[in-house]
């Protein structure tokens, strides 16, 4: 079985010695199997067996030889078993502390925010500018340029645009006009329907992606039509699809998602989603002032917060010959203090209605600069949206919220004309003025 026919007994014995040299006699089971295999050749290999088994003990070995039943396949089976055991890779590999220390540092895509590989989410209420922020992040990653004050490492990016697809043309043009250069070719946009819960879609998308790609899926809701995000079963299927896509591409999958009606409860859907994420960013808005905050980071510090606003950019004319605009993300110079407390519902309503009223009833000077919002216009807007049951309750809620916003340094007042205050005031005033100017010019034209 092991050797060519025609060899002499001496040659067969020498060949068997060479074979057995690869198998030390360590266990009684090995000795028993070898004895059964060699005994199948009568007495040809008894001397060879006794030489081989000497380290194990010849007295015990003779007993094995005496009781062994000849089995011509025993030796072959033993060697096959040993070869399989030698070549089989251990499934688990525990590591020492020294081995862990010697491992390379966690690679990042956006330092302190997104890892190079894994599953992440960017979420916030509607209108918070999640998609604008993700477009800016996509361009920064493809260029290897800083994102706010965070370093990035370059990678190809695929932006799967499933919501507001028509707006991406304008966002790309706006970004390029503002920065004076084209968005890198490493950023690609996919406008075709795609389902995370459809294995074939996941497989086909992964097949067109380079290794290490960053895939933005905007939005999660549109990528999982017909599913119940609050169902553990449906969310499990969504997570499995996202993780499969990440595994197949060895990159980073970023899900753009919404908050629920109550934004304080965080990411919308079953809690298994936030648990499955390696990183998460929460995007919020107070009027024209916006922030994004690191809610979860694999290699960074939770709670880092950055302010930004949107700058309107002309992108040409539409089909009617009228000016068309889009917007880009502009980082504010000063980050929002991490110690700031969330606004109460009443103060948030007051601030939101301030911005709403300022866009329609705000005052600008002859140079087009925002002067402020008269108190009566602000009060009217607040009363209209207040959930209070009667006029007196609305008056008390408004006055309390108005005073608190001034005390907190978020607004400033002069003769019942209110303006924004703080580090972001100039940016906010410019945005409000940009909204008021066209209305004023139209009024002058009609006059």
Sine and cosine of phi, psi and omega as CSV:
sin_phi,cos_phi,sin_psi,cos_psi,sin_omega,cos_omega
0.00,0.00,-0.60,0.80,-0.01,-1.00
-1.00,-0.09,-0.45,0.89,-0.21,-0.98
-0.83,-0.56,0.34,-0.94,0.02,-1.00
-0.94,0.34,0.57,-0.82,0.08,-1.00
-0.93,0.37,0.44,-0.90,0.04,-1.00
0.99,-0.14,-0.15,0.99,0.02,-1.00
-0.97,0.24,0.49,-0.87,0.02,-1.00
-0.96,0.27,0.33,-0.94,0.04,-1.00
-0.81,0.59,-0.68,0.74,0.00,-1.00
-0.88,0.47,-0.69,0.72,0.00,-1.00
-0.90,0.43,-0.62,0.78,0.03,-1.00
-0.90,0.44,-0.65,0.76,0.01,-1.00
-0.91,0.42,-0.65,0.76,0.01,-1.00
-0.91,0.42,-0.64,0.76,0.02,-1.00
-0.91,0.42,-0.63,0.78,0.02,-1.00
-0.92,0.38,-0.61,0.80,0.06,-1.00
-0.86,0.51,-0.64,0.77,0.00,-1.00
-0.91,0.41,-0.62,0.78,0.01,-1.00
-0.93,0.37,-0.74,0.68,-0.04,-1.00
-0.92,0.39,-0.34,0.94,0.04,-1.00
-0.90,0.43,-0.36,0.93,0.02,-1.00
-0.99,0.11,-0.10,1.00,-0.09,-1.00
-0.76,-0.65,1.00,0.01,0.00,-1.00
-0.89,0.46,0.60,-0.80,-0.01,-1.00
-0.99,0.16,0.98,0.19,-0.11,-0.99
-1.00,-0.06,-0.54,0.84,-0.09,-1.00
-0.84,-0.55,0.42,-0.91,0.03,-1.00
-0.89,0.46,-0.56,0.83,0.00,-1.00
-0.90,0.43,-0.69,0.72,0.04,-1.00
-0.88,0.47,-0.69,0.73,-0.01,-1.00
-0.88,0.47,-0.68,0.73,0.00,-1.00
-0.89,0.46,-0.68,0.73,-0.03,-1.00
-0.92,0.38,-0.67,0.74,0.01,-1.00
-0.90,0.44,-0.65,0.76,0.02,-1.00
-0.87,0.49,-0.69,0.72,0.00,-1.00
-0.91,0.42,-0.62,0.78,-0.01,-1.00
-0.94,0.35,-0.67,0.74,-0.03,-1.00
-0.96,0.27,-0.54,0.84,-0.04,-1.00
-0.92,0.39,-0.33,0.95,0.05,-1.00
-0.90,0.43,-0.28,0.96,0.03,-1.00
-0.98,-0.21,0.55,0.84,-0.01,-1.00
0.86,0.51,-0.76,-0.65,-0.08,-1.00
-0.99,-0.14,0.15,0.99,-0.09,-1.00
-0.86,0.51,-0.62,0.79,-0.14,-0.99
-0.93,-0.37,0.21,0.98,-0.02,-1.00
-0.89,0.46,-0.72,0.70,-0.01,-1.00
-0.89,0.45,-0.64,0.77,0.02,-1.00
-0.89,0.45,-0.68,0.73,0.01,-1.00
-0.87,0.50,-0.71,0.70,-0.05,-1.00
-0.92,0.39,-0.53,0.85,0.08,-1.00
-0.92,0.39,-0.71,0.70,-0.05,-1.00
-0.90,0.44,-0.59,0.80,-0.15,-0.99
-1.00,0.03,0.01,1.00,-0.08,-1.00
-0.79,0.61,-0.69,0.72,0.00,-1.00
-0.90,0.44,-0.43,0.90,-0.01,-1.00
-0.98,0.20,-0.55,0.84,-0.03,-1.00
0.81,-0.59,0.91,-0.42,-0.13,-0.99
-0.95,0.30,-0.49,0.87,0.00,-1.00
-0.91,0.41,-0.76,0.65,0.03,-1.00
-0.90,0.44,-0.59,0.81,-0.03,-1.00
-0.91,0.42,-0.63,0.78,0.01,-1.00
-0.88,0.47,-0.60,0.80,0.05,-1.00
-0.89,0.45,-0.67,0.74,0.03,-1.00
-0.88,0.48,-0.67,0.74,-0.01,-1.00
-0.90,0.43,-0.63,0.77,-0.06,-1.00
-0.92,0.40,-0.61,0.79,-0.09,-1.00
-0.99,-0.12,-0.11,0.99,-0.05,-1.00
-0.91,0.42,0.68,-0.73,0.11,-0.99
-0.99,-0.11,0.81,-0.59,-0.06,-1.00
-0.81,0.58,0.76,-0.65,0.03,-1.00
-0.63,-0.77,0.98,-0.20,-0.09,-1.00
-0.89,0.45,-0.35,0.94,-0.02,-1.00
-0.99,-0.12,-0.09,1.00,-0.12,-0.99
-0.88,0.48,-0.71,0.70,-0.06,-1.00
-0.92,0.38,-0.64,0.77,0.04,-1.00
-0.89,0.46,-0.70,0.71,0.01,-1.00
-0.88,0.47,-0.63,0.78,-0.01,-1.00
-0.90,0.44,-0.71,0.70,-0.02,-1.00
-0.92,0.39,-0.60,0.80,0.05,-1.00
-0.89,0.46,-0.64,0.77,0.02,-1.00
-0.91,0.42,-0.66,0.75,0.00,-1.00
-0.92,0.38,-0.64,0.77,0.02,-1.00
-0.91,0.42,-0.66,0.75,0.01,-1.00
-0.90,0.44,-0.68,0.74,0.00,-1.00
-0.91,0.42,-0.59,0.81,-0.02,-1.00
-0.95,0.32,-0.54,0.84,-0.07,-1.00
-1.00,-0.07,-0.24,0.97,-0.02,-1.00
-0.95,0.30,0.75,-0.66,0.03,-1.00
-0.99,0.10,0.67,-0.74,0.05,-1.00
-0.91,0.42,0.70,-0.71,0.01,-1.00
-0.94,0.34,-0.62,0.79,-0.02,-1.00
-0.93,-0.38,0.61,-0.79,-0.01,-1.00
-0.69,-0.73,1.00,0.01,0.05,-1.00
-0.88,0.47,0.57,-0.82,-0.03,-1.00
-0.87,-0.50,0.55,-0.84,0.05,-1.00
-0.99,0.16,0.21,-0.98,0.05,-1.00
-0.88,0.47,-0.61,0.79,0.01,-1.00
-0.90,0.43,-0.63,0.78,0.03,-1.00
-0.92,0.40,-0.62,0.79,0.05,-1.00
-0.90,0.43,-0.66,0.75,-0.01,-1.00
-0.90,0.44,-0.52,0.85,-0.04,-1.00
-0.99,0.16,-0.18,0.98,0.00,-1.00
-0.93,0.37,0.49,-0.87,0.01,-1.00
-0.92,0.40,0.42,-0.91,0.03,-1.00
-0.90,0.43,0.42,-0.91,0.06,-1.00
-0.85,0.52,0.82,-0.57,0.02,-1.00
-0.98,0.22,0.57,-0.82,-0.01,-1.00
-0.86,-0.51,0.40,-0.92,0.16,-0.99
-0.98,-0.19,-0.73,0.69,0.21,-0.98
-0.84,-0.55,0.91,-0.41,-0.18,-0.98
-0.86,0.52,0.78,-0.62,0.01,-1.00
0.98,0.21,0.01,1.00,-0.05,-1.00
-0.80,-0.60,-0.90,0.45,-0.05,-1.00
-0.88,-0.48,0.73,-0.68,0.13,-0.99
-0.97,0.26,0.23,-0.97,0.03,-1.00
-0.95,0.32,-0.47,0.88,0.00,-1.00
-0.73,-0.69,0.63,-0.78,0.06,-1.00
0.63,-0.77,-0.34,-0.94,-0.05,-1.00
-0.81,-0.59,0.78,-0.63,-0.05,-1.00
-0.71,-0.71,0.19,-0.98,0.04,-1.00
-0.61,-0.80,0.56,-0.83,0.19,-0.98
-0.87,-0.50,0.89,-0.46,-0.11,-0.99
-0.68,-0.73,0.38,-0.93,0.00,-1.00
0.11,-0.99,0.10,-1.00,0.01,-1.00
-0.94,0.34,0.28,-0.96,0.06,-1.00
-0.87,0.50,0.66,-0.75,0.02,-1.00
1.00,0.09,0.07,1.00,-0.02,-1.00
-0.99,0.12,-0.09,1.00,0.03,-1.00
0.99,0.17,0.54,0.84,0.03,-1.00
-0.85,0.53,-0.73,0.68,-0.07,-1.00
-0.92,0.39,-0.62,0.78,0.05,-1.00
-0.89,0.46,-0.67,0.74,0.00,-1.00
-0.90,0.43,-0.66,0.75,-0.01,-1.00
-0.93,0.36,-0.56,0.83,0.08,-1.00
-0.89,0.46,-0.67,0.74,0.04,-1.00
-0.90,0.44,-0.65,0.76,0.02,-1.00
-0.91,0.42,-0.64,0.77,0.00,-1.00
-0.88,0.48,-0.71,0.71,0.01,-1.00
-0.91,0.42,-0.66,0.75,0.00,-1.00
-0.90,0.44,-0.66,0.75,0.00,-1.00
-0.90,0.43,-0.69,0.72,-0.02,-1.00
-0.91,0.40,-0.52,0.85,0.02,-1.00
-1.00,0.07,-0.42,0.91,-0.16,-0.99
0.97,0.23,0.39,0.92,-0.01,-1.00
-0.99,-0.12,0.34,-0.94,-0.06,-1.00
-0.88,0.47,0.57,-0.82,0.13,-0.99
-0.93,-0.36,0.94,-0.33,-0.24,-0.97
0.82,0.58,-0.85,-0.53,0.02,-1.00
-0.95,-0.30,0.39,0.92,-0.02,-1.00
-0.97,-0.26,0.76,-0.65,0.06,-1.00
-0.93,0.36,0.45,-0.89,0.05,-1.00
-0.80,-0.61,0.38,-0.93,0.18,-0.98
-0.92,-0.39,0.70,-0.72,-0.15,-0.99
-0.91,0.42,0.56,-0.83,0.08,-1.00
-0.29,-0.96,0.38,-0.93,0.13,-0.99
-0.94,0.33,0.49,-0.87,-0.05,-1.00
-0.75,-0.66,0.70,-0.72,0.15,-0.99
-0.87,-0.49,0.86,-0.51,0.00,-1.00
-0.97,-0.24,0.94,-0.33,0.00,-1.00
-1.00,0.01,0.98,-0.19,-0.11,-0.99
-1.00,-0.08,0.98,-0.19,-0.06,-1.00
-0.95,-0.31,-0.10,1.00,-0.03,-1.00
-0.70,-0.71,0.78,-0.62,-0.03,-1.00
0.89,0.45,0.66,0.75,-0.10,-1.00
-0.82,0.57,-0.60,0.80,-0.06,-1.00
-0.91,0.41,-0.37,0.93,-0.05,-1.00
-0.98,0.20,-0.24,0.97,-0.09,-1.00
-0.95,0.32,-0.51,0.86,0.08,-1.00
-0.85,0.52,-0.73,0.68,0.00,-1.00
-0.90,0.43,-0.61,0.79,-0.01,-1.00
-0.92,0.40,-0.63,0.77,0.03,-1.00
-0.91,0.42,-0.73,0.69,0.00,-1.00
-0.89,0.46,-0.69,0.73,-0.01,-1.00
-0.88,0.48,-0.70,0.71,0.00,-1.00
-0.87,0.49,-0.70,0.72,-0.06,-1.00
-0.93,0.36,-0.62,0.78,0.01,-1.00
-0.93,0.36,-0.62,0.79,0.00,-1.00
-0.94,0.34,-0.66,0.75,-0.08,-1.00
-1.00,0.02,-0.21,0.98,0.03,-1.00
0.95,0.32,0.42,0.91,0.04,-1.00
-0.41,-0.91,0.30,-0.95,-0.02,-1.00
-0.99,0.14,0.48,-0.88,0.15,-0.99
-0.91,0.42,0.71,-0.70,-0.06,-1.00
-0.80,0.60,0.55,-0.83,0.03,-1.00
-0.90,0.44,-0.28,0.96,0.03,-1.00
-0.94,0.34,-0.16,0.99,0.11,-0.99
-0.99,-0.13,0.86,-0.51,0.06,-1.00
-0.87,-0.49,0.52,-0.86,-0.01,-1.00
-0.90,-0.44,0.75,-0.66,0.04,-1.00
-0.93,-0.36,0.86,-0.51,-0.03,-1.00
-0.96,-0.30,0.05,1.00,-0.01,-1.00
-0.98,0.18,0.44,-0.90,0.08,-1.00
-0.86,0.51,0.59,-0.81,-0.02,-1.00
-0.50,-0.86,0.66,-0.75,0.01,-1.00
-0.83,-0.56,0.83,-0.56,0.07,-1.00
-0.93,0.38,-0.43,0.90,-0.06,-1.00
-1.00,0.01,0.04,1.00,0.03,-1.00
-0.96,-0.29,0.96,-0.29,-0.07,-1.00
-0.80,0.60,-0.60,0.80,-0.01,-1.00
-0.92,0.39,-0.62,0.78,0.07,-1.00
-0.88,0.48,-0.70,0.72,-0.01,-1.00
-0.88,0.47,-0.71,0.70,-0.01,-1.00
-0.90,0.43,-0.69,0.72,-0.02,-1.00
-0.92,0.39,-0.62,0.79,0.01,-1.00
-0.92,0.38,-0.69,0.72,0.01,-1.00
-0.87,0.49,-0.55,0.83,-0.07,-1.00
-0.91,0.41,-0.41,0.91,-0.03,-1.00
-0.99,-0.13,0.03,1.00,-0.08,-1.00
-0.98,-0.18,0.63,-0.78,0.12,-0.99
-0.97,0.25,0.42,-0.91,0.03,-1.00
-0.86,0.52,0.62,-0.78,0.04,-1.00
0.99,0.16,0.19,0.98,-0.05,-1.00
-0.92,0.38,0.43,-0.90,0.16,-0.99
-0.96,-0.28,0.85,-0.53,-0.04,-1.00
-0.92,-0.39,0.90,-0.43,0.12,-0.99
-1.00,-0.05,0.79,-0.62,0.04,-1.00
-0.91,-0.42,0.94,-0.33,-0.16,-0.99
-0.84,-0.54,0.99,-0.17,0.18,0.98
-0.88,-0.48,0.16,-0.99,0.05,-1.00
-0.87,0.49,-0.67,0.74,-0.02,-1.00
-0.86,0.51,-0.67,0.74,-0.02,-1.00
-0.97,0.24,-0.34,0.94,0.02,-1.00
-1.00,0.06,-0.08,1.00,0.01,-1.00
-0.68,-0.73,0.84,0.54,-0.04,-1.00
-0.90,0.44,0.59,-0.80,0.04,-1.00
0.99,0.14,-0.01,1.00,0.01,-1.00
-0.99,-0.16,0.36,-0.93,0.07,-1.00
-0.98,-0.22,0.95,-0.32,-0.07,-1.00
-0.91,0.42,-0.32,0.95,0.02,-1.00
-1.00,0.04,-0.12,0.99,0.02,-1.00
-1.00,0.07,0.76,-0.65,0.00,-1.00
-0.90,0.44,-0.58,0.82,0.00,-1.00
-0.92,0.39,-0.75,0.66,-0.01,-1.00
-0.92,0.40,-0.65,0.76,0.02,-1.00
-0.92,0.40,-0.55,0.83,0.06,-1.00
-0.88,0.48,-0.64,0.77,0.03,-1.00
-0.92,0.39,-0.61,0.79,0.03,-1.00
-0.90,0.43,-0.73,0.69,0.00,-1.00
-0.89,0.46,-0.67,0.75,0.00,-1.00
-0.88,0.47,-0.66,0.75,0.05,-1.00
-0.89,0.46,-0.69,0.72,0.01,-1.00
-0.91,0.41,-0.66,0.75,-0.01,-1.00
-0.94,0.35,-0.57,0.82,0.06,-1.00
-0.90,0.43,-0.69,0.73,0.04,-1.00
-0.87,0.49,-0.65,0.76,0.02,-1.00
-0.91,0.41,-0.67,0.75,0.00,-1.00
-0.90,0.43,-0.68,0.74,-0.06,-1.00
-0.93,0.37,-0.47,0.88,-0.03,-1.00
-0.98,-0.20,-0.20,0.98,-0.05,-1.00
0.80,0.60,0.63,0.78,-0.04,-1.00
-0.77,-0.64,-0.57,-0.82,-0.05,-1.00
-0.83,-0.56,0.78,-0.63,0.08,-1.00
-0.95,-0.32,0.83,-0.56,-0.03,-1.00
-0.91,-0.41,0.88,-0.48,0.01,-1.00
-1.00,-0.09,0.83,-0.56,0.07,-1.00
-1.00,-0.07,0.86,-0.51,-0.18,-0.98
-0.68,-0.73,0.14,-0.99,-0.03,-1.00
-0.96,-0.28,0.35,-0.94,0.23,-0.97
-1.00,0.03,0.19,-0.98,0.09,-1.00
-0.98,0.18,-0.14,-0.99,0.02,-1.00
-0.87,0.49,-0.59,0.81,0.07,-1.00
-0.99,-0.11,0.98,-0.21,-0.09,-1.00
-0.91,0.41,-0.34,0.94,-0.01,-1.00
-0.94,0.34,-0.27,0.96,0.00,-1.00
-1.00,0.02,0.02,1.00,0.14,-0.99
0.99,0.16,-0.51,-0.86,-0.10,-0.99
-0.86,0.51,0.74,-0.67,-0.01,-1.00
-0.94,0.33,0.57,-0.82,0.07,-1.00
0.95,-0.32,-0.05,-1.00,-0.05,-1.00
-0.90,0.45,0.57,-0.82,-0.08,-1.00
-0.90,0.44,-0.28,0.96,0.01,-1.00
-0.90,0.44,-0.39,0.92,-0.01,-1.00
-0.93,0.37,-0.78,0.63,-0.02,-1.00
-0.89,0.46,-0.53,0.85,0.02,-1.00
-0.93,0.37,-0.50,0.87,-0.05,-1.00
-0.99,0.15,-0.21,0.98,-0.09,-1.00
-0.99,0.16,0.58,-0.81,0.15,-0.99
-1.00,0.03,-0.39,0.92,-0.02,-1.00
-0.41,-0.91,0.48,-0.88,0.03,-1.00
-0.49,-0.87,0.63,-0.78,0.06,-1.00
-0.86,-0.51,0.73,-0.68,0.08,-1.00
-0.96,-0.27,0.79,-0.61,-0.01,-1.00
-0.94,-0.35,0.75,-0.66,-0.05,-1.00
-0.71,-0.71,0.23,-0.97,-0.05,-1.00
-0.61,-0.79,0.68,-0.73,0.20,-0.98
-0.80,-0.61,1.00,-0.08,-0.09,-1.00
0.92,0.39,-0.81,-0.59,0.04,-1.00
-1.00,0.06,-0.25,0.97,0.00,-1.00
-0.99,0.13,0.76,-0.65,-0.03,-1.00
-0.78,-0.62,0.40,-0.92,0.06,-1.00
-0.63,-0.78,0.44,-0.90,0.23,-0.97
-0.78,-0.63,0.63,-0.78,-0.13,-0.99
-0.73,-0.69,0.66,-0.75,0.06,-1.00
-0.97,0.24,0.95,-0.32,0.01,-1.00
-1.00,0.04,-0.48,0.88,-0.02,-1.00
-0.46,-0.89,0.74,-0.67,-0.03,-1.00
-0.61,-0.79,0.74,-0.68,-0.01,-1.00
-0.97,0.25,-0.57,0.82,-0.05,-1.00
-0.75,-0.66,0.43,0.90,-0.02,-1.00
-0.68,-0.73,-0.26,-0.97,-0.06,-1.00
-0.93,-0.36,0.85,-0.53,0.04,-1.00
-0.88,0.47,0.53,-0.85,0.11,-0.99
0.99,-0.13,-0.16,0.99,0.04,-1.00
-0.88,0.48,0.75,-0.67,-0.10,-1.00
-0.76,-0.65,0.61,-0.79,-0.01,-1.00
-0.72,-0.70,0.65,-0.76,0.06,-1.00
-1.00,-0.09,0.50,-0.87,0.09,-1.00
-0.40,-0.92,0.24,-0.97,0.12,-0.99
-0.62,-0.78,0.22,-0.98,0.02,-1.00
-0.99,-0.15,0.71,-0.71,0.06,-1.00
-0.94,-0.33,0.80,-0.60,0.00,-1.00
-0.96,0.28,0.72,-0.69,-0.02,-1.00
-0.79,-0.62,0.75,-0.67,0.07,-1.00
-0.95,0.31,0.74,-0.67,-0.01,-1.00
-0.87,-0.48,0.26,0.96,0.03,-1.00
0.87,-0.50,-0.51,-0.86,0.00,-1.00
-0.84,-0.55,0.44,-0.90,0.01,-1.00
-1.00,0.01,-0.17,-0.99,-0.05,-1.00
-0.90,0.43,-0.33,0.94,0.02,-1.00
-1.00,-0.10,0.11,0.99,0.01,-1.00
0.98,0.17,0.15,0.99,0.01,-1.00
-1.00,-0.04,0.41,-0.91,-0.01,-1.00
-0.88,0.48,0.70,-0.71,0.08,-1.00
-0.91,-0.42,0.63,-0.78,-0.02,-1.00
-0.75,-0.66,0.38,-0.92,0.20,-0.98
-0.69,-0.72,-0.30,-0.95,-0.06,-1.00
-0.56,-0.83,0.34,-0.94,0.08,-1.00
-0.76,-0.65,0.33,-0.94,0.01,-1.00
-1.00,0.08,0.78,-0.63,0.08,-1.00
-0.88,-0.48,0.84,-0.54,0.01,-1.00
-0.96,0.29,0.72,-0.70,0.10,-1.00
-0.96,0.27,0.49,-0.87,-0.05,-1.00
-0.92,0.40,-0.59,0.80,-0.08,-1.00
-0.92,-0.40,0.77,-0.63,0.04,-1.00
-0.95,0.31,0.44,-0.90,0.08,-1.00
-0.92,0.40,0.74,-0.67,0.02,-1.00
-0.83,0.55,0.73,-0.68,-0.04,-1.00
-0.95,0.32,-0.27,0.96,-0.03,-1.00
-1.00,0.02,-0.08,1.00,-0.03,-1.00
-0.89,0.46,0.69,-0.73,-0.01,-1.00
-1.00,0.09,0.52,-0.86,0.04,-1.00
-0.88,0.48,0.53,-0.85,0.02,-1.00
-0.95,0.33,0.58,-0.81,0.13,-0.99
-0.94,0.35,0.27,-0.96,-0.01,-1.00
-0.85,0.52,-0.64,0.77,-0.03,-1.00
-0.93,0.37,-0.69,0.73,0.01,-1.00
-0.93,0.36,-0.59,0.81,0.04,-1.00
-0.90,0.44,-0.68,0.74,0.05,-1.00
-0.88,0.47,-0.66,0.75,0.01,-1.00
-0.89,0.45,-0.68,0.74,-0.02,-1.00
-0.94,0.34,-0.64,0.77,0.02,-1.00
-0.90,0.44,-0.69,0.73,-0.01,-1.00
-0.95,0.30,-0.44,0.90,0.13,-0.99
-0.87,0.50,-0.76,0.65,-0.01,-1.00
-0.90,0.43,-0.65,0.76,-0.01,-1.00
-0.88,0.48,-0.75,0.66,-0.02,-1.00
-0.93,0.37,-0.59,0.81,-0.01,-1.00
-0.88,0.48,-0.55,0.84,-0.02,-1.00
-0.94,0.34,-0.37,0.93,-0.04,-1.00
-0.91,-0.41,-0.51,0.86,-0.08,-1.00
-0.85,-0.52,0.16,0.99,0.01,-1.00
-0.94,0.34,0.38,-0.92,-0.02,-1.00
-0.97,-0.23,0.72,-0.69,0.13,-0.99
-0.83,-0.56,0.50,-0.87,-0.01,-1.00
-1.00,0.07,-0.09,-1.00,-0.06,-1.00
-0.91,0.41,-0.36,0.93,0.03,-1.00
-1.00,0.01,0.02,1.00,0.01,-1.00
1.00,0.09,0.26,0.97,0.01,-1.00
-1.00,-0.05,0.60,-0.80,0.00,-1.00
-0.95,0.32,0.78,-0.62,0.01,-1.00
-0.99,-0.11,-0.69,0.73,0.00,-1.00
0.35,-0.94,0.00,-1.00,-0.01,-1.00
-0.89,-0.46,0.84,-0.54,0.04,-1.00
-0.89,0.46,0.60,-0.80,-0.04,-1.00
-0.82,0.57,-0.72,0.69,-0.04,-1.00
-0.85,0.53,-0.63,0.78,-0.01,-1.00
-0.92,0.39,-0.63,0.77,0.02,-1.00
-0.92,0.40,-0.70,0.72,-0.03,-1.00
-0.87,0.49,-0.67,0.75,0.00,-1.00
-0.87,0.49,-0.69,0.72,0.00,-1.00
-0.91,0.42,-0.64,0.77,0.01,-1.00
-0.91,0.42,-0.75,0.67,-0.03,-1.00
-0.85,0.52,-0.62,0.78,-0.06,-1.00
-0.90,0.45,-0.53,0.85,-0.05,-1.00
-0.96,-0.26,-0.09,1.00,-0.04,-1.00
-0.93,0.36,0.69,-0.72,0.03,-1.00
-0.99,0.12,0.00,1.00,-0.03,-1.00
-0.87,0.50,0.47,-0.88,-0.16,-0.99
-0.98,0.21,-0.49,0.87,-0.06,-1.00
-0.63,-0.78,0.13,-0.99,-0.07,-1.00
-0.88,0.47,-0.64,0.77,-0.03,-1.00
-0.91,0.41,-0.66,0.75,0.01,-1.00
-0.91,0.40,-0.62,0.78,0.04,-1.00
-0.90,0.43,-0.66,0.75,0.00,-1.00
-0.89,0.46,-0.70,0.72,-0.01,-1.00
-0.91,0.41,-0.67,0.74,-0.01,-1.00
-0.90,0.43,-0.66,0.75,-0.01,-1.00
-0.92,0.40,-0.74,0.67,-0.04,-1.00
-0.89,0.45,-0.64,0.77,0.02,-1.00
-0.91,0.42,-0.73,0.68,-0.01,-1.00
-0.91,0.42,-0.63,0.77,0.00,-1.00
-0.88,0.47,-0.72,0.70,-0.01,-1.00
-0.91,0.41,-0.64,0.77,-0.02,-1.00
-0.92,0.39,-0.62,0.79,0.02,-1.00
-0.90,0.43,-0.59,0.81,0.06,-1.00
-0.94,0.33,-0.68,0.73,0.00,-1.00
-0.89,0.45,-0.57,0.82,0.01,-1.00
-0.98,0.19,-0.08,1.00,0.02,-1.00
0.99,0.17,0.31,0.95,0.01,-1.00
-1.00,0.01,-0.46,0.89,0.05,-1.00
-0.75,-0.66,0.39,-0.92,0.09,-1.00
-0.78,-0.63,0.50,-0.87,-0.06,-1.00
-0.77,-0.64,0.55,-0.84,0.06,-1.00
-0.52,-0.85,0.95,-0.32,-0.03,-1.00
0.81,0.59,0.74,0.67,0.04,-1.00
0.89,0.46,0.42,0.91,0.15,-0.99
-0.90,-0.44,0.82,-0.57,-0.17,-0.99
-0.95,-0.33,0.62,-0.78,0.02,-1.00
-0.73,-0.68,0.29,-0.96,0.13,-0.99
-0.94,0.33,0.41,-0.91,0.03,-1.00
-0.73,-0.69,0.26,-0.97,0.05,-1.00
0.99,-0.12,-0.14,-0.99,-0.13,-0.99
-0.91,0.40,-0.43,0.90,-0.07,-1.00
-0.99,-0.16,0.11,0.99,-0.10,-1.00
-0.86,0.51,-0.72,0.70,-0.06,-1.00
-0.87,0.49,-0.69,0.72,0.01,-1.00
-0.90,0.43,-0.67,0.74,0.01,-1.00
-0.90,0.43,-0.66,0.75,0.02,-1.00
-0.90,0.44,-0.64,0.77,0.00,-1.00
-0.90,0.44,-0.64,0.77,0.00,-1.00
-0.92,0.39,-0.67,0.74,0.01,-1.00
-0.90,0.43,-0.70,0.72,0.00,-1.00
-0.87,0.49,-0.62,0.79,0.00,-1.00
-0.90,0.44,-0.48,0.88,0.03,-1.00
-0.99,0.15,-0.52,0.85,-0.05,-1.00
-0.98,0.18,-0.60,0.80,-0.11,-0.99
-0.80,0.61,-0.75,0.66,0.00,-1.00
-0.87,0.50,-0.57,0.82,0.01,-1.00
-0.92,0.38,-0.65,0.76,0.00,-1.00
-0.92,0.40,-0.67,0.74,0.00,-1.00
-0.90,0.44,-0.60,0.80,0.04,-1.00
-0.91,0.41,-0.64,0.77,0.02,-1.00
-0.89,0.45,-0.65,0.76,0.02,-1.00
-0.91,0.41,-0.61,0.79,0.00,-1.00
-0.91,0.42,-0.68,0.73,0.00,-1.00
-0.93,0.38,-0.55,0.83,0.00,-1.00
-0.93,0.37,0.00,0.00,0.00,0.00
